[in-house]
Amino acid sequence: MRVPPAVISSSDGLAGTVTAGGSYEVVVPVWLAAGQPRTNAEIDVVGAEHALCRRTRLMPATITRMRCRVVPTASAAATGLVVTVTVDLHNVAQPVVATFRHVVNPYVSAT
């Protein structure tokens, strides 16, 4: 049995549908396997204005909760909100990637 070099949660913490103009926090647990060198992971968001989506340093044998605040845009009602988490791995050809898709309600929230 082979242990994966990294594992990304199956959820980003958001509901299936979000509302344009609302403020939401993406929370994605990421685990880096023991024996892996320290590396970075990042959250990329399409369909939202976002802040605090920075690269996060991952430590081996540790679960890191990546966080990002997003505000879906009204224009994302046509395409949806797409959250992609990528773990850069130095000794593996392909990065570990997880993508989460959400429907955006075009109603602009008052908040």
N, C-alpha and C positions, 0 to 999 in steps of 0.2 A: 504494500500500500504506500502510495506516494503522498507526502504532505505538500499542499500547495504553498507557494512562497508568500502569498498574501490572500486575504479573504475580505471582501466588501459585503456589508450587510445587504439583505434582500429588500430593504426599505430605506427610504430617505426621510421618513417621518412625516411626510405630507399626505393629506387626503388625496383621493383620486381626482377631485375637482377643487380648484382654487379660484378665487375671485380677483379680477384685475383691480389693481390699486390697493389690495389688502397686503399686510405685512406678515410674512411667514418665516419660520426658522427651519432650515434644512438641518437635520442631524443624521450623520451617517457613521456608524461604527466601522472601523477598519482595523484588521488584525494583520500584523507582520510576523511571519514565522521566526522562531528562534533560529539563529545561525545566518539569517539574512543581514546584510549590512544596512545601517541606517539609510533611510531614503525619504523621498518626498511624495506626498499625495496632494492632489488638487481637485477642487470642485469647479466645474465650468457650468454656467447656466445660460440657456438660450430662451428668450421670451420673457425676460424680467430685467428690471433695473436691480442691481445687487451691490451690496457693500459687504465688506468683511469676508469675502471669499478668497482667502489667501492660501498659499501653499502651506501645508502642515508637515512637520518633520515627524516621521514614524520611527519608533524604536522597536527593535526585535523583541518578540515574545510579549508584546503589549497590544491591548486594544486602545485605539485612539478614537475619540468621538470628534469627527470633523463637523464644524458648524458654519452656517452661512445664512444670513438674513436676505430674503428675496421679496421683491414687490413685482408681481406679474403685471405685464402691460396689457392694455386693451387689444393691441394688435396681435397679441399671442393667442387670442380666441380662435383665430384661423389655423394656427400651427401647433398650439399647445405649449406648455412649459416643459423644457427638457433639462434634466439635471444629470450631468455626467461626472463620475468620480474616477480618477485615474491614479494608479499607484505605479510610479517609476521603479523598475527593478533593474539593478545593474548586471546581474548574472543570468538574466532570462531574456530571451529574444523579444518577447512581447510583453507590454505592460498589462497589469490586471485592470480591467475596466468594467464598470457597471453603469447602466443608463436607466433613468427613471423618467417616465412620461406622465404628464398630468393635463387634464382638460382645464381650460381657462374660461370661466364664466365672464363674458364681456362687460357685465355690469361693474362699473367702477365703484369700489368701496369708498365710503366717506372717511375712513380712517387713514 
